[in-house]
Amino acid sequence: MNRQRLGELARDLGAAWSNAVAIPAPSTIEESLTTEDAYSIQDLLIADRVARGRRVTGWKLGLTSAPPPATPIAGTLLDDMIIPTGSNLALSSMVDPMVEAEILIRIGGTIDVPQTVAELGNGPHEIGPGIEVIDYRTIDSAGVVDWIADNSTVAYAVVGDFIPIAAVDPAGIEVSLSGGGRLLATGRGEQVMGNPLAAVAWLSRHLVARGQRLQRGDVILTGSLTGHHRVNPPDLVDFSADFSDLGTVAVTFQT
């Protein structure tokens, strides 16, 4: 697809994101849209935000806990999307948010070439508890192509405290997600590709193939351990995730 048309689709998605409205999914407008087209739309969408003063500060991974033949997808985190535990978010800033508990990895040094799980585990990286806030800015989505174009549907990464990655076994970390005072779901690190570091290894390959790289300080949402749960006022507006070895992270939504 030509760059002008991709740019138009990116502008539409950017406006939907800024105005918290849902628009027709790109694939319903351009049926020939490919995965590469979708990543190009995402790149253009992010480039526009960077041009307006934002900074790339991390990555979101999706479908890393989905069964085969699903393959991971990636989205981009900007500086205003990474928020500390205990934050309050205005529901009016999103279309229809959902939350899921995820293990976070913070990169300790620039990664120029693809890395293995073992290399990542022995690197100067950190691990922490997180909640991803998801928001679909499209309607009638046909799946992966539309999700990727929509920055893989990420809205925010709620971040707790980080510790050295060598201090824990990422695959063995357990989590319970609660909302509205009741338990919603539980999970374990191994649900993400057998080890959350396998998701980061995939991301290192993906970025190098696209002429990008992981930078020191990048925060990575490695993938859902609990499935996603819709914010539903007035009962479901406060969420917390308790990670066995990593502590707790929480977020509240305000009407």
For each residue, the residues with C-beta under 8 A, 3 or more apart:
1: 5 6 30 32 33 34 37 40
2: 5 6
3: 6 7 40
4: 7 8
5: 1 2 8 9 30
6: 1 2 3 9 10 37 40 41 44
7: 3 4 10 11 44
8: 4 5 11 12
9: 5 6 12 13 26 29 30 41 149
10: 6 7 13 14 41 42 44 45 48 149
11: 7 8 14 15 48
12: 8 9 15 16 23
13: 9 10 16 17 23 26 41 45 137 138 149 150 151
14: 10 11 17 18 45 48 49
15: 11 12 18 19 23
16: 12 13 19 20 21 22 23 95 137 138
17: 13 14 20 45 137 151
18: 14 15
19: 15 16
20: 16 17 92 93 94 95
21: 16 95 137
22: 16 95 96 136 137 138 139
23: 12 13 15 16 137 138 139
24: 28 29 138 139 140
25: 28 29 138 139 140 141 142 146 150
26: 9 13 29 30 33 38 41 138 145 146 149
27: 30 31 33 141 142 145 146
28: 24 25 31 140 142
29: 9 24 25 26
30: 1 5 9 26 27 33 37
31: 27 28
32: 1
33: 1 26 27 30 37 38 145 149
34: 1 37 38 145
35: 38 39 144 145 148
36: 39 40
37: 1 6 30 33 34 40 41 145 149
38: 26 33 34 35 41 42 144 145 146 147 148 149
39: 35 36 42 43 148 210
40: 1 3 6 36 37 43 44
41: 6 9 10 13 26 37 38 44 45 148 149
42: 10 38 39 45 46 75 76 148 149 150 151 152
43: 39 40 46 47
44: 6 7 10 40 41 47 48
45: 10 13 14 17 41 42 48 49 149 151
46: 42 43 49 50 56 76 78 151
47: 43 44 50 51
48: 10 11 14 44 45 51 52
49: 14 45 46 52 54 78
50: 46 47 53 54 55 56 78
51: 47 48
52: 48 49
53: 50
54: 49 50 78 79 80
55: 50 78 79
56: 46 50 76 77 78
57: 77 78 79 81 82 217 218 219
58: 76 77 82 157 218 219 220 221
59: 74 75 76 77 203 207 214 218 219 220 221
60: 74 75 76 77 132 151 152 154 157 220 221
61: 64 72 73 74 75 199 202 203 220 221 222 223
62: 72 73 74 75 147 152 153 223
63: 66 70 71 72 73 144 223
64: 61 72 192 193 196 199 202 222 223 224
65: 191 192 193 223 224 225
66: 63 70
67: 70
68:
69:
70: 63 66 67
71: 63
72: 61 62 63 64 193 199 202 203 206 223
73: 61 62 63 144 147 148 152
74: 59 60 61 62 148 152 203 206 207
75: 42 59 60 61 62 148 151 152 153 154
76: 42 46 56 58 59 60 151 154
77: 56 57 58 59 60 81 82 154 157 219 221
78: 46 49 50 54 55 56 57 81 82
79: 54 55 57 82
80: 54
81: 57 77 78 154 155 156 157
82: 57 58 77 78 79 156 157 159 219
83: 87 89 156 157 158 159 251
84: 87 158 159
85: 129 158 159 160 248 249 250 251
86: 250 251 252
87: 83 84 158 251 252
88: 251 252 253 254
89: 83 93 94 97 133 156 251 252 253 254
90: 93 253 254
91: 94 97 231 233 253 254 255
92: 20
93: 20 89 90
94: 20 89 91 97 133 135 155
95: 16 20 21 22 135 136 137
96: 22 135 136 230
97: 89 91 94 133 134 135 155 230 231 253
98: 133 134 135 228 229 230 231
99: 131 132 133 134 177 179 228 229 231 239 251
100: 131 132 134 177 224 225 226 227 228 229
101: 129 130 131 175 176 177 185 187 224 225 226 241 243 249
102: 130 131 132 221 222 223 224 225
103: 127 128 129 130 170 173 175 189 192 196 222 225 243 246
104: 127 128 129 130 157 159 160 162 219 220 221 222
105: 120 125 126 127 128 165 196 197 200 219 220 222
106: 125 126 127 128 162 217 218 219 220
107: 110 111 125 214 215 216 217 218 219 220
108: 123 124 125 126 216
109: 123 124 125 216
110: 107 213 214 215 216
111: 107 115 204 213 214
112: 208 213
113: 204 208
114: 201 204 205 208
115: 111 119 120 123 200 201 204
116: 119 120 201
117: 120 121 195 197 198 201
118: 121 122
119: 115 116 122 123
120: 105 115 116 117 123 125 165 197 200 201 204
121: 117 118 165 166 170 197
122: 118 119 166
123: 108 109 115 119 120 165
124: 108 109
125: 105 106 107 108 109 120 164 165
126: 105 106 108 162 163 164 165
127: 103 104 105 106 162 163 164 165 167 168 170 196 246
128: 103 104 105 106 159 160 161 162 163 246 247
129: 85 101 103 104 160 161 175 241 243 246 247 248 249
130: 101 102 103 104 157 158 159 160 221 241 249
131: 99 100 101 102 157 158 177 239 241 249 250 251
132: 60 99 100 102 154 156 157 158 221 224
133: 89 94 97 98 99 154 155 156 157 158 251
134: 97 98 99 100 153 154 155 228
135: 94 95 96 97 98 153 154 155
136: 22 95 96 139 141 150 153
137: 13 16 17 21 22 23 95 150 153
138: 13 16 22 23 24 25 26 141 146 150
139: 22 23 24 25 136
140: 24 25 28
141: 25 27 136 138 146 147 150
142: 25 27 28 145 146
143: 146 147
144: 35 38 63 73 147 148
145: 26 27 33 34 35 37 38 142 148 149
146: 25 26 27 38 138 141 142 143 149 150
147: 38 62 73 141 143 144 150 152 153
148: 35 38 39 41 42 73 74 75 144 145 152
149: 9 10 13 26 33 37 38 41 42 45 145 146
150: 13 25 42 136 137 138 141 146 147 153
151: 13 17 42 45 46 60 75 76 154
152: 42 60 62 73 74 75 147 148
153: 62 75 134 135 136 137 147 150
154: 60 75 76 77 81 132 133 134 135 151 157 221
155: 81 94 97 133 134 135
156: 81 82 83 89 132 133 251
157: 58 60 77 81 82 83 104 130 131 132 133 154 219 221
158: 83 84 85 87 130 131 132 133 249 250 251
159: 82 83 84 85 104 128 130 219 249
160: 85 104 128 129 130 243 246 247 248 249
161: 128 129 246 247
162: 104 106 126 127 128
163: 126 127 128 167 168 246
164: 125 126 127 167
165: 105 120 121 123 125 126 127 168 170 197
166: 121 122
167: 127 163 164 245
168: 127 163 165 172 173 245 246
169: 172 173 189
170: 103 121 127 165 173 189 195 196 197
171: 188 189 190 194 195 196
172: 168 169 188 189 190
173: 103 168 169 170 188 189 243 244 245 246
174: 186 187 188 189 243 244
175: 101 103 129 186 187 188 225 226 241 242 243 244
176: 101 183 185 186 241 242
177: 99 100 101 131 183 184 185 186 187 226 229 239 240 241
178: 181 182 183 184 239 240 241 242
179: 99 182 184 229 236 238 239 240
180: 235 236 237 238
181: 178 238
182: 178 179
183: 176 177 178 186
184: 177 178 179 226 229 239
185: 101 176 177 226 227 229
186: 174 175 176 177 183 226
187: 101 174 175 177 191 224 225 226
188: 171 172 173 174 175 191 225
189: 103 169 170 171 172 173 174 192 195 196 225
190: 171 172 194 195
191: 65 187 188 223 225
192: 64 65 103 189 195 196 198 199 222 223 224 225
193: 64 65 72 196 198 199 202 223
194: 171 190 198
195: 117 170 171 189 190 192 198
196: 64 103 105 127 170 171 189 192 193 199 200 222 223
197: 105 117 120 121 165 170 200 201
198: 117 192 193 194 195 201 202
199: 61 64 72 192 193 196 202 203 220 222 223
200: 105 115 120 196 197 203 204 214 220 222
201: 114 115 116 117 120 197 198 204 205
202: 61 64 72 193 198 199 205 206
203: 59 61 72 74 199 200 206 207 214 220
204: 111 113 114 115 120 200 201 207 208 213 214
205: 114 201 202 208 209
206: 72 74 202 203 209 210
207: 59 74 203 204 210 212 213 214
208: 112 113 114 204 205 211 212 213
209: 205 206
210: 39 206 207
211: 208
212: 207 208
213: 110 111 112 204 207 208
214: 59 107 110 111 200 203 204 207 218 220
215: 107 110 218
216: 107 108 109 110
217: 57 106 107
218: 57 58 59 106 107 214 215
219: 57 58 59 77 82 104 105 106 107 157 159
220: 58 59 60 61 104 105 106 107 199 200 203 214
221: 58 59 60 61 77 102 104 130 132 154 157
222: 61 64 102 103 104 105 192 196 199 200
223: 61 62 63 64 65 72 102 191 192 193 196 199
224: 64 65 100 101 102 132 187 192 227 228
225: 65 100 101 102 103 175 187 188 189 191 192
226: 100 101 175 177 184 185 186 187 229 241
227: 100 185 224
228: 98 99 100 134 224
229: 98 99 100 177 179 184 185 226 236 239
230: 96 97 98 236
231: 91 97 98 99 236 237 239 253
232: 235 236 237
233: 91 236 237 253 255
234: 237 255
235: 180 232
236: 179 180 229 230 231 232 233 239
237: 180 231 232 233 234 252 253 254 255
238: 179 180 181 250 251 252 253
239: 99 131 177 178 179 184 229 231 236 250 251 252
240: 177 178 179 248 249 250 251
241: 101 129 130 131 175 176 177 178 226 248 249 250
242: 175 176 178 247 248
243: 101 103 129 160 173 174 175 246 247 248 249
244: 173 174 175
245: 167 168 173
246: 103 127 128 129 160 161 163 168 173 243
247: 128 129 160 161 242 243
248: 85 129 160 240 241 242 243
249: 85 101 129 130 131 158 159 160 240 241 243
250: 85 86 131 158 238 239 240 241
251: 83 85 86 87 88 89 99 131 133 156 158 238 239 240
252: 86 87 88 89 237 238 239
253: 88 89 90 91 97 231 233 237 238
254: 88 89 90 91 237
255: 91 233 234 237
